[in-house]
Amino acid sequence: MAESARQRWLLLAVVSAGLLLITLDNSILYAALPTLVEELGASSAQSLWIINAYPVVMAGLLLGSGTLGDRVGHRRMFLTGLAVFGVASLAAALSPTPEALIAARAFLAVGAAAMMPATLALIRVTFADERERNVAIAVWGSLAIVGSALGPIVSGLLLQSFWWGSVFLVNVPVVVVALVATLVLAPGGGADPGKHWDLVSSLLALVALVGLVFAIKETAKATPSPVAAGVALVAATGGWAFARRQRRLPDPLLDFAIFRNPAFLAGVLAAGFSMFAVAGLQLITTQRFQLVEGFTPLRAGVLVAAVALGALPTAVAGGATLHRIGLLPIVAGGLALSTVGTVLVLLHFDSSMPLLVTGLLVAGAGLGAAMSVASSAIMGNVPVRRAGMASSVEEVSYEFGSLVAVALLGSLLSAVYSATVRLPPGTPEEARDSLDAALAVAGESADGGALVAAASEAFDGAYGAVVLVVAGVLAVGTVATGVLLRRHGPGSALSGPASH
């Protein structure tokens, strides 16, 4: 039994390493983006797609890959995903152009989409004891935050000594070790070859999610593109066709009945709201402090790591005490605390570094608590045979929250800057496109000080507006999860009807 317990926790370490890679690559380019733009000559649109190609493609494929894992086995899916991820990391590191890097990032997403649901599904089928499983899932969830926070730090460290491709090359040795360890530790079996997997449904989900994100991105521009309406229509049509097809399939990619469980739905919402806040705060804060304050990528990465530092203790504590405290105080209370922290960031980002760091720590503490038990709420409210489906839904909520943050908040930051910047007379209009462009123009001007001051002031205004949006979204999440979990206070059972 001791050996069995040791194997379980070693397997948790292996699948957590896979998750760490996935989340690391979600954020590793936040601090590296200014370097990438300079080295590859990427435009502002290309730079957003270099970041977005990864979460967009991953979110579109997650539903299909989780259910495919139920059919072919989650061990096989995890191993396949690792191999693809390793090859794609090499391709990304050696990309000669922005277009090649965008394609490599999309290929990375294919490997991540195969791996990610398998990590949580393997935990679900390996840890039979509920308390043990809650702790394991809390560790898993905390590593999602750690990976997201480590991304900017790792890229900052690597960029001090190596070329930009090293931020992808670092994945390869971890992939090799994880492949060997998975072959030794992961349980075989669990496949259900008789279970139908529907490729058409997976493609429809991809169309709906990619279309929705693209529509959000286009709508949030300073001058909304007329393409946005057409893309939104495509997304809506894809979503309608997907939902209609699921109702007709004996083994649907997504059984919408699982959302009738309030705790399951609250977990999905908490995961999405939390990752929206984490990704949004990291993306805009690393950019602001590099471009306005002159921070190095490493220093900016260390700053936003305060979110992870605040999240780690509450994430582990949430999983360990969930059976006594219940979902309501941890999920809704965590989101409320993160709202307070985000407001602190909003009030002090340009005036007090200690109070800014305090705000990031408080926001991280709330998000860590909410995210750690959101996973337990999702996985504890479905039967084992739906483990792949449930983990896919959870991963979609995480990735969708992250990619909407990048698409919406990144575009909103640029739109507010472009609309509010007051360019000195005679300044080329291209300085209105972004702060990067304004700094480049100022560098070529004999007297660029006035332009730098005007552009920095406008960017700070845009930063404040975006942080306010993040705080508002977290407040909405607090209310929504509070209502859904009103019967899941201290002493309440984790599982509801959907788990039986």
Backbone hydrogen bonds, N-H to C=O, Kabsch-Sander energy under -0.5 kcal/mol:
donor,donor_aa,acceptor,acceptor_aa,energy
5,A,1,M,-2.7
6,R,2,A,-2.5
7,Q,3,E,-2.5
8,R,4,S,-2.1
9,W,5,A,-2.1
10,L,6,R,-2.2
11,L,7,Q,-2.5
12,L,8,R,-2.0
13,A,9,W,-1.8
14,V,10,L,-1.9
15,V,11,L,-2.8
16,S,12,L,-2.2
17,A,13,A,-1.6
18,G,14,V,-1.7
19,L,15,V,-2.2
20,L,16,S,-2.6
21,L,17,A,-2.0
22,I,18,G,-2.0
23,T,19,L,-2.8
24,L,20,L,-2.4
25,D,21,L,-2.1
26,N,22,I,-0.6
27,S,23,T,-1.1
27,S,24,L,-0.7
28,I,24,L,-1.9
30,Y,27,S,-1.7
31,A,27,S,-0.6
32,A,28,I,-0.5
33,L,29,L,-1.5
36,L,32,A,-2.6
37,V,33,L,-2.8
38,E,34,P,-1.7
39,E,35,T,-3.0
40,L,36,L,-2.8
41,G,37,V,-0.9
42,A,36,L,-0.5
42,A,37,V,-0.5
47,S,43,S,-2.6
48,L,44,S,-1.7
49,W,45,A,-1.8
50,I,46,Q,-2.2
51,I,47,S,-1.3
52,N,48,L,-3.0
53,A,49,W,-2.5
54,Y,51,I,-0.5
56,V,52,N,-2.6
57,V,53,A,-1.8
58,M,54,Y,-2.0
59,A,55,P,-2.6
60,G,56,V,-2.0
61,L,57,V,-1.5
62,L,58,M,-1.6
63,L,59,A,-0.6
65,S,61,L,-2.3
66,G,62,L,-2.4
67,T,63,L,-1.6
68,L,64,G,-2.0
69,G,65,S,-1.9
70,D,66,G,-1.2
71,R,67,T,-1.0
72,V,68,L,-2.9
73,G,69,G,-2.1
77,M,73,G,-1.7
78,F,74,H,-2.3
79,L,75,R,-2.3
80,T,76,R,-2.5
81,G,77,M,-2.6
82,L,78,F,-2.3
83,A,79,L,-2.1
84,V,80,T,-2.3
85,F,81,G,-2.5
86,G,82,L,-2.3
87,V,83,A,-2.0
88,A,84,V,-2.7
89,S,85,F,-1.9
90,L,86,G,-1.5
91,A,87,V,-2.0
92,A,88,A,-2.5
93,A,89,S,-2.3
94,L,90,L,-1.5
95,S,92,A,-1.4
101,L,97,T,-2.0
102,I,98,P,-2.4
103,A,99,E,-2.1
104,A,100,A,-2.3
105,R,101,L,-2.5
106,A,102,I,-1.8
107,F,103,A,-2.0
108,L,104,A,-2.5
109,A,105,R,-1.6
110,V,106,A,-1.1
111,G,107,F,-1.5
112,A,108,L,-2.4
113,A,109,A,-2.7
114,A,110,V,-1.6
115,M,111,G,-2.0
116,M,112,A,-3.1
118,A,114,A,-0.5
119,T,115,M,-1.7
120,L,116,M,-1.2
121,A,117,P,-2.5
122,L,118,A,-2.5
123,I,119,T,-1.3
124,R,120,L,-2.3
125,V,121,A,-2.1
126,T,122,L,-1.3
127,F,123,I,-2.4
128,A,126,T,-0.9
133,R,129,D,-2.7
134,N,130,E,-2.5
135,V,131,R,-1.9
136,A,132,E,-2.6
137,I,133,R,-2.9
138,A,134,N,-2.0
139,V,135,V,-2.5
140,W,136,A,-2.4
141,G,137,I,-3.1
142,S,138,A,-2.5
143,L,139,V,-1.9
144,A,140,W,-1.1
145,I,141,G,-1.2
146,V,142,S,-2.5
147,G,143,L,-3.1
148,S,144,A,-1.6
149,A,145,I,-2.3
150,L,146,V,-3.0
151,G,147,G,-1.5
153,I,149,A,-0.7
154,V,150,L,-3.4
155,S,151,G,-2.5
156,G,152,P,-2.0
157,L,153,I,-2.6
158,L,154,V,-2.6
159,L,155,S,-2.6
160,Q,156,G,-0.8
160,Q,157,L,-0.6
161,S,157,L,-0.6
161,S,158,L,-1.2
162,F,158,L,-3.2
166,S,163,W,-2.1
167,V,164,W,-1.6
168,F,165,G,-1.5
169,L,165,G,-1.9
170,V,166,S,-1.5
171,N,168,F,-1.8
172,V,169,L,-1.2
174,V,170,V,-0.6
175,V,171,N,-2.2
176,V,172,V,-2.0
177,V,173,P,-2.1
178,A,174,V,-2.5
179,L,175,V,-2.4
180,V,176,V,-1.8
181,A,177,V,-2.4
182,T,178,A,-2.5
183,L,179,L,-1.8
184,V,180,V,-1.3
185,L,181,A,-2.6
186,A,182,T,-1.9
192,D,70,D,-0.7
192,D,71,R,-0.8
195,K,192,D,-2.3
199,L,197,W,-0.7
202,S,198,D,-1.5
203,L,199,L,-2.3
204,L,200,V,-2.4
205,A,201,S,-2.4
206,L,202,S,-1.9
207,V,203,L,-2.4
208,A,204,L,-2.5
209,L,205,A,-2.5
210,V,206,L,-2.5
211,G,207,V,-2.3
212,L,208,A,-2.0
213,V,209,L,-2.3
214,F,210,V,-2.5
215,A,211,G,-2.4
216,I,212,L,-2.3
217,K,213,V,-2.6
218,E,214,F,-2.4
219,T,215,A,-2.4
220,A,216,I,-1.9
221,K,218,E,-1.0
225,S,218,E,-0.9
228,A,225,S,-1.6
230,G,226,P,-0.7
231,V,227,V,-2.5
232,A,228,A,-2.6
233,L,229,A,-2.0
234,V,230,G,-2.0
235,A,231,V,-2.6
236,A,232,A,-2.6
237,T,233,L,-2.6
238,G,234,V,-2.6
239,G,235,A,-2.5
240,W,236,A,-2.5
241,A,237,T,-2.6
242,F,238,G,-2.2
243,A,239,G,-2.5
244,R,240,W,-2.4
245,R,241,A,-2.2
246,Q,242,F,-2.1
247,R,243,A,-1.4
248,R,244,R,-0.6
248,R,245,R,-1.0
249,L,245,R,-0.9
249,L,246,Q,-0.6
256,F,254,L,-0.9
258,I,255,D,-1.9
259,F,256,F,-1.3
260,R,257,A,-1.8
261,N,258,I,-1.0
265,L,261,N,-2.3
266,A,262,P,-2.6
267,G,263,A,-2.1
268,V,264,F,-2.1
269,L,265,L,-2.5
270,A,266,A,-2.7
271,A,267,G,-2.3
272,G,268,V,-2.1
273,F,269,L,-3.0
274,S,270,A,-2.4
275,M,271,A,-2.2
276,F,272,G,-2.0
277,A,273,F,-1.9
278,V,274,S,-2.7
279,A,275,M,-2.6
280,G,276,F,-2.1
281,L,277,A,-2.7
282,Q,278,V,-2.2
283,L,279,A,-2.6
284,I,280,G,-2.1
285,T,281,L,-1.9
286,T,282,Q,-2.2
287,Q,283,L,-1.4
288,R,284,I,-2.4
289,F,285,T,-2.3
290,Q,286,T,-1.3
291,L,287,Q,-2.7
292,V,288,R,-2.7
293,E,288,R,-0.9
295,F,289,F,-3.0
300,A,296,T,-2.5
301,G,297,P,-2.2
302,V,298,L,-2.5
303,L,299,R,-1.9
304,V,300,A,-1.9
305,A,301,G,-1.1
306,A,303,L,-1.5
307,V,304,V,-1.6
309,L,305,A,-2.4
310,G,306,A,-2.0
311,A,307,V,-1.5
312,L,308,A,-2.4
314,T,310,G,-0.7
315,A,311,A,-2.5
316,V,312,L,-2.0
317,A,313,P,-2.3
318,G,314,T,-2.4
319,G,315,A,-1.7
320,A,316,V,-2.0
321,T,317,A,-1.8
322,L,318,G,-0.8
324,R,321,T,-1.4
325,I,321,T,-2.9
326,G,322,L,-2.3
328,L,488,H,-2.9
330,I,326,G,-0.8
331,V,327,L,-3.0
332,A,328,L,-1.3
333,G,328,L,-1.1
334,G,330,I,-1.2
335,L,331,V,-2.2
336,A,332,A,-2.1
337,L,333,G,-2.4
338,S,334,G,-2.3
339,T,335,L,-1.6
340,V,336,A,-1.8
341,G,337,L,-2.2
342,T,338,S,-2.2
343,V,339,T,-2.0
344,L,340,V,-1.8
345,V,341,G,-1.9
346,L,342,T,-2.3
347,L,343,V,-2.2
348,H,344,L,-1.5
349,F,345,V,-1.5
351,S,348,H,-1.3
352,S,348,H,-2.1
356,L,352,S,-2.1
357,V,353,M,-2.7
358,T,354,P,-2.2
359,G,355,L,-2.3
360,L,356,L,-2.2
361,L,357,V,-2.5
362,V,358,T,-2.7
363,A,359,G,-2.6
364,G,360,L,-2.4
365,A,361,L,-2.3
366,G,362,V,-2.1
367,L,363,A,-2.4
368,G,364,G,-2.8
369,A,365,A,-1.7
370,A,366,G,-2.1
371,M,367,L,-2.7
372,S,368,G,-2.0
373,V,369,A,-1.4
374,A,370,A,-1.4
375,S,371,M,-1.4
376,S,372,S,-0.7
377,A,373,V,-2.5
378,I,374,A,-1.9
379,M,375,S,-2.9
380,G,376,S,-2.3
381,N,378,I,-0.9
382,V,379,M,-0.7
386,R,383,P,-1.8
387,A,384,V,-2.1
390,A,386,R,-3.0
391,S,387,A,-2.6
392,S,388,G,-2.0
393,V,389,M,-2.3
394,E,390,A,-2.3
395,E,391,S,-2.6
396,V,392,S,-2.7
397,S,393,V,-2.2
398,Y,394,E,-2.4
399,E,395,E,-3.1
400,F,396,V,-3.4
401,G,397,S,-2.1
402,S,398,Y,-2.0
403,L,399,E,-3.1
404,V,400,F,-2.4
405,A,401,G,-1.6
406,V,402,S,-2.1
407,A,403,L,-2.9
408,L,404,V,-3.2
409,L,404,V,-0.6
409,L,405,A,-1.7
410,G,405,A,-0.8
410,G,406,V,-1.2
411,S,407,A,-1.2
412,L,408,L,-2.7
413,L,409,L,-2.6
414,S,410,G,-1.7
415,A,411,S,-2.6
416,V,412,L,-2.8
417,Y,413,L,-2.0
418,S,414,S,-2.7
419,A,415,A,-2.0
420,T,416,V,-1.5
420,T,417,Y,-0.5
421,V,417,Y,-2.2
423,L,421,V,-0.8
427,T,424,P,-1.8
431,A,428,P,-1.8
432,R,429,E,-2.2
433,D,430,E,-1.5
438,A,434,S,-2.1
439,L,435,L,-2.6
440,A,436,D,-2.0
441,V,437,A,-2.4
442,A,438,A,-2.6
443,G,439,L,-1.8
444,E,440,A,-0.8
444,E,441,V,-0.8
445,S,442,A,-1.0
448,G,445,S,-0.6
452,V,448,G,-2.5
453,A,449,G,-2.3
454,A,450,A,-2.4
455,A,451,L,-2.9
456,S,452,V,-2.5
457,E,453,A,-2.1
458,A,454,A,-2.0
459,F,455,A,-2.3
460,D,456,S,-2.3
461,G,457,E,-1.7
462,A,458,A,-2.2
463,Y,459,F,-2.8
464,G,460,D,-2.4
465,A,461,G,-2.0
466,V,462,A,-2.1
467,V,463,Y,-2.5
468,L,464,G,-2.0
469,V,465,A,-1.6
470,V,466,V,-2.1
471,A,467,V,-2.4
472,G,468,L,-2.2
473,V,469,V,-2.5
474,L,470,V,-2.3
475,A,471,A,-2.0
476,V,472,G,-2.1
477,G,473,V,-2.3
478,T,474,L,-2.2
479,V,475,A,-1.9
480,A,476,V,-2.6
481,T,477,G,-2.5
482,G,478,T,-1.9
483,V,479,V,-2.1
484,L,480,A,-2.1
485,L,481,T,-2.2
486,R,483,V,-1.1
488,H,485,L,-2.5
491,G,324,R,-1.0
492,S,489,G,-2.0
499,S,496,G,-1.8
500,H,497,P,-1.6
